Amino acid sequence: MGILTGIFKARDKPQNATSGSAYRFFIGGSSSGKNVNERSAMQMTAVYSCVRILSEAVASLPLHVYRYNGEGGKEKAVKHPLYFLLHDEPNPEMTSFVFRETLMTHLLLWGNAYAQIIRNGKGEIIALYPLMPNRMIVDRDEKGQLYYQYNTSKDDAPTVKGSVVNLKPSDVLHIPGLGFDGLVGYSPIAMAKNAIGMAIACEEYGAKFFANGAAPSGVLEHPGTIKDPARLRESWTETFGGSSNANKVAVLEEGMKYTPISISPEQAQFLETRKFQINEIARIFRVPPHMVGDLEKSSFSNIEQQSLEFVKYTLDPWVARWEQEIVRSLFSADEKTGYFVKFNVDGLLRGDYQSRMNGYAIGRQNGWMSANDIRELENLDRIPEEGGGDLYLINGNMTKLKDAGAFAGGPEKS
């Protein structure tokens, strides 16, 4: 392991630059000159909207623990200790929705989500608490063993003493995002800081434009010599500057003339640039533009399909990360062969009422859905067994080809 130690060191953060490239991945200054970090990025409405959409979508999906029943099927393991933690209350301070929403927000902004696993004296998991990703370091010791180092804060609950806590991998639920080594994900905000920085610069430019009266700056020309140009400029700004003074009529004396010298935002394609940056940010998080308020390319005929693609290509990969990491970190080796967790995305994939009814009718008539199967999907009460709710029916006019004509008394043909 001595050789591997040098290879696997410092996995907690990106290097200064890629090999042979000057492009830097650090959070901070962007090419637009604006400082970009997780909190400044969240002040952009497009980033906030994308993070909120994805975190709330994952948090609102039903999460269940299942066990294989030995008959080729599965059933909810409601008596398993993890069922209550994952489905209802991971710790006494949070609901399952808030817990998953918080971790998903960390995953989207920092590229990693961490939660401390609390066990009782028997080794059973009794609680899960979120940890801040910006205070976590993932590294290997001199023997090549993975460990997690968490820097505590004075704002944390006083449950531990000291400023640094070393945690074993078995004490941490770690959901990594896209990364280069498979252990630690890299921050999407850091990777896309130039695009987000440009959006911040455009927004700041627009705000300053309206603060200056929504009119181009210009030059006041005087045929003679002005004794106090600074006082004249201040007087002009006080009278006509600011959005509250926009469109005022200026009266010029002594032959003065006002000449605009800057171009309008429309000429600079300011609005088009802002719209493009919104789509650029939506592209980072793979969120359809119509979900962040851009309906330009959406219509009645394609918006449902875009929503289905959002579930398939955006949510499903995130859900798979969650499911597999929960099983890997929270279940014992023996439990992994008999239990699994599943997010239920069926509700998001449901079509309109008529399409659902047509699909149910096909399943019912062809014998692979019962009345109770359909009622459960529609969140309706089950029909009692004596009422025939679990019967699987099939149309009587369907038979095997070799038996065609047998019921009419005709000769059976081979």
Secondary structure, 3 states (H helix, E strand, C coil): CHHHHHHCCCCCCCCCCCCCCCCCCCCEECCCCCEECHHHHCCCHHHHHHHHHHHHHHHHCCEEEEEECCCCCEEECCCCHHHHHHHCCCECCECHHHHHHHHHHHHHHHCEEEEEEEECCCCCEEEEEEECHHHEEEEECCCCCEEEEEECCCCCCCCCCCCEEEECHHHEEEEECCCCCCCCCCCHHHHCHHHHHHHHHHHHHHHHHHHCCCCCCEEEECCCCCCCHHHHHHHHHHHHCCHHHCCCCCCCCCCCEEEECCCCCCCCCHHHHHHHHHHHHHHHHCCCHHHHCCCCCCCCCCHHHHHHHHHHHHHHHHHHHHHHHHHHHHCCCCHHHCEEEEECCHHHHCCCHHHHHHHHHHHHHCCCCCHHHHHHHCCCCCCCHHHCCCCCCCCCCCCCHHHCCHHHCCCCCC
